[in-house]
């Protein structure tokens, strides 16, 4: 110990509170050398401390109360904590940092993490909804704003983006991801990492991002949260892992492992995932944090005997930091001293953690994220403008019979009805960070703002969606019996020229722990819709939802349907922009909407099977009581104008692995107003060493077209778009015939063919 202290004194001047920064940065220029210089002077206990993360369970600006909090405060002062989560405000983060910097031996700064999922104070659409915009620049911008606001409140690390592929609408956390497609989710992952982290992590307006959950969480059996996952190696590599590879290549600072097991091995203890693939094959140099107590929960999996055994499994597998599990601080030192664990594994984990802290600039200035002046740089009005812009881009028009939308100037009497019509909380959605409850613009407010003085707006709630407390920790008690408001709503509907019917999900009806066996309109909502439709056929159904819903009755009967998701702070104004024609809807579904819940999991890029089509009898891959196709497929979304696609033109019918082919399609705005179309490219490998999907998204482009205008949209097909994880366990393309498809959704496509030589 004495030798290490002397070395410390030689390398770095002793940190003092008045200096407000560590001089570790001045000893060497290269980050790796800096990391090693710190690691070399650390005791085993101090190393393990860097691998421990605590939640802020007490007011850090005052004295700790209770045995647990007092213990944690002492651990901070000893430098035996590497990071904290849920510590908010520049005052609280400064006090926590001071405990470390003024008391610990080496003075290694803390990181402060928080779930900044779709905004910090300014709330943007839930991630599934925002993905419906297909606007990567907008997604990067909302992440940038989220980082700016979070950093101004002391946070330097977000547990986002969530890039789990999910095909099951029953899974509540589907709202937190980008949907069912690996390619789209990969592009979203890159955009979010760029937005959160910026060009340089040392910029105090940037924060470290986290790719989560590694891996397979979105494939939880039966859509039940935290449940086991059954996927083969082919599915894992071709469907689940690509977005994580994209995030790693984009330089994401951290990964988070997942709660589930895969084929009998908990992801938290999965060496192949963490050490072989992520840290080995992908050569990624960040660190992995567990999900909340997921290391300790390996006991519940029946995979570890106790906390110490769980710690051993997790570290050997490659999990670097323990979030609120109590395992590493309990077991790692003992395991090394008993010879059961090689200290080099701990060194590797700590080296990764220190590397991120250096990149964040925390050694240069531990208080760089505790600046009370940073809040003055926040342009709240500008951020709300962005929130409104991305919200309207995220809205998907599913149906528009009789051209009910945009609302005609002849409509002078509008009834706004529904349990979510005047709800200012639901648009904020789940995982709302520091978004203020009941702060969103409601649909009713948005409609009133947009309608003008000559339009009469009448409101009736019709029914409550649910009863009781609404919070992250307590699911809403759905109203299944109270229809006392129906009569008043029906009377208002009778007198109106048109009804805007606001139905869907409560803010906390989707999200973590919100798995459901029924994904239709909960409670009495469907019956309310049917009663309103009996007296007024001019109904515009506005859905606020965090997941795909089963809306078959509405699709058959209601003339106009808008999917408005949970759009955040400016929700009502954005919805009104679309309803009144100030913005022509351009959103496309990032996930399939089912005809019935029994279709779940449902996704567009399925395999053919041996009996894909309908022969003369019933023995084919389908259902006897419902169509097997989606009610509304992936990539689907209407506009107030009409886009027509011409025939595809290929630059060649053959390509080599070193070459490329360009495919061009003319897209025409055949309507009377300007609009934006998401032109989508799909490919199919017709014969391969493993069965391949019937189609896979491999490109998209947002095209703005004036009335009557035609643009030639060109995609370049390169070898990397043809590669897959094949039967020989290699990422490669295989010679053979391919189909190339282009269109406005995954079901309505122009098709051509080419051959890879």
C-alpha positions, 0 to 999 in steps of 0.5 A: 500500500505504501508503495502505491501511495508514493507512486500516486504522489509522484504521478499527480499533485494531490487533489484539493477542493479549491482546485476543483479539478484533477491533474491526472490529465496532465501526466500523459497525453494518451487516454489509454496511458492515462487509464493505465496510470490510474489503474496501476495505483488502485487497490483491489477494493478501489477497483471493485468500487468502480464497478459498483453503481448505487441509486440516489435513495436519499437527498444528497444535499443533506445528511444521510438518514438510515443505516443503508444510506449512511453506509452508502455515503461512507462508501462514496467517501472512500471512493468505493462507488463508480457511478450513481443513478437517479441523482438529479440537479446540479446541486445533488450531483455536485454534493455527491461528487464532492464526497468522492473528490474531497475524501477518497484517496485517488479521487476518481470522479463519479458518473451520473446515469438516468433513464433519458428515454424520449426527452428530459424536461421537453418530452418528445414522442415515445420511441416507437412513435418517433420511429414512425417519422422515419426521420433520422435527422429529427431523431438525432435532434431530439436526442441532442436536446435531451442530452443538453437538458439532462446535462444541465441538470447534472446527468452525464449518462443516459440508459438509452437508446433501447434497440431491442427488436420486438415483434410482439405487441403484448410486450409493454416495452415495445413502446421504448424501442424502434419496432420490428425491423433490424435495419430501421432499428440499426439506423435509429440506433446510430442517430440516437448515439450521435444525438446523445454523444455528439462529436466529442464526449468531452463536450459538456452538452453531450452525455454517454449513451447506452445500447440496451438490452443486450440481448434478446429482451424483446423476444420474451416468451408470450410477450411477458416482461422479463420472461425467457427467450427462445431463439436460435443462433440464426435468429440471434445474429440476423435479427437481434444483434444487428442494431447493437453492432450498429451502435457499437460501430457508432461509438456508443459509450456503454451497453446494458445487458438484459433480464432474460435468459437465452436458451438457458443462459441469463444474458447477464451471465452470457460469456458468448454475448458479452466477451466473445461477440461484443468485446471480442469480435466487435472489438468494442472498448466501452463498458457493460452495466447490468440492468437493475439488479440483473446480476443478483437476479441470476439467483432467481433464475436458478443459475447462481447459488448466492450473491457471490456466485452471481458476481463470479458468473457475471464478471467472467461473462463480461459484465463490468458494472453492477447496477443496484445488485449488491453482488460485486461489492459483496463478492469480488474481493473475496473471490480474488483472494480465494483464487477463484477469480483472476484479478485481470478480469477486474482490471479489464472492467475497471479499465473500460469504466475509466476510459469512458470517464476520461472521454467524458472529461470528468478527470479534467473537471469532475464538476463539469456537469454540475454547472448552475449556469448551464440551465440558462443555455436551454432554449425552452421555446425552441425545444418545444418547437422541435417537439411539435415538429417531430410529433406531427412527423410521427403521426400515421394516417391509417384510413381516410374514407370520404376524405374526412381529413383534412377537416373541411372548412364546411365543418362548423360543429365538432364534437371532441369525445373520449377519455383521452380527449382532454388528458394532459398526462397520457401524451407524456407517456411512460419513461418520462424522465423529468417531464411534468405530469399533466403538462402536455397539450391535450387533443382538446386544447390543440383542436381549440387552438387550431379551429378558429372562432367560427367553429363550435367545439363541444367536449364530452368525456364519454367515459373514464379509461381507468380509475385510481392512481396513475404512476410508473409503479402502479398499473391503471385500474381499467374501467370496464363497467362505468358507462354513465357518460355515454348518454351525454357523449351520444347527444353531443355527437348527434348534433355535430358535423363531425366527431373527433374520438380520442381513444387508446392507452393511458400513459402507464398502460404500456412500458416496463412491466405492462405486458397484456394478453389483450391489446384492443381498446381497453375497458368500455372504449370500443363500446363507446366508439360503437355508440357514437358511430350509430348516431354520427358516421363522420368519425375521426378516430385519434389513437394515443397508444404506445403499442400496436393495437387490435382495432379490426372493428374500427378499421372496418367501420370508422372512416378516418383513423389516425395513430397519434401514439403518445407524442409528448409535450406538444401532442395536441398541437401536433395532432391538430396540425394534421387534422386541420391540414397544416401538415400533411401526414407522412408517418409510416408504421415501424411495427405491424398492426394485427387483425387479432391478438392471436397473431402475435408475435407478428412481423413482415419479414417472416420465413416462407415455410414449406407450405406458404400458399393456399392449396386446394385444402386447408393444410397450409401455413395460415389460420382457419378463422382469420387472415394471416396478414397484418391489418396494417403492415410494417411501413404503412401510412397514408397521406392527403395526397397520392403517390404513384410508383413507376416500374423499377429500373436496374443498372444491371441484372448481375453484380459481384461481391466487389460491385454494386447495382443501382435500382431506380424508381420514379415516384409521382405526387398524383394529388393536389397538395405537396407531400412527403413519402418514405420510399422503402427498399426491400431485398429477398435472397431466394435460395441460401444456405439457411432459410431467409425472410420473404423480404427485408428492409435495406434502405429508405429515403424521405422524398418531398414532392409537389403536386404533379412532380416526379422524382427518380429515387435511386438506391445502391445495392452493395454487397453488405446489404446482401450479407447474412449470418449463414449456415457456416456461422459467417457474415457473408453474401452467397451467390444466387438470385435476389429480388429487389422491391421498392414501394410505400410499405412492406406489402405494396411493392414493385419487384425486379430481379438480379443475380449475385455472381 
